[in-house]
């Protein structure tokens, strides 16, 4: 698996934004997450997969 733990739990309310990523240098991409709506409080895992091409 190529998954990376980005650190502690990040909370995001509906309509909020989270940006997280391994900032090894200035040009490295980051992961942005925006939660548009929430019907009810739930627990779960958000999995984001990315392909890096050079």
Secondary structure, DSSP 8 states (H G I E B T S, - for coil): ------SS-----TT-EEEE---SSTT---EEEE----SS--------------
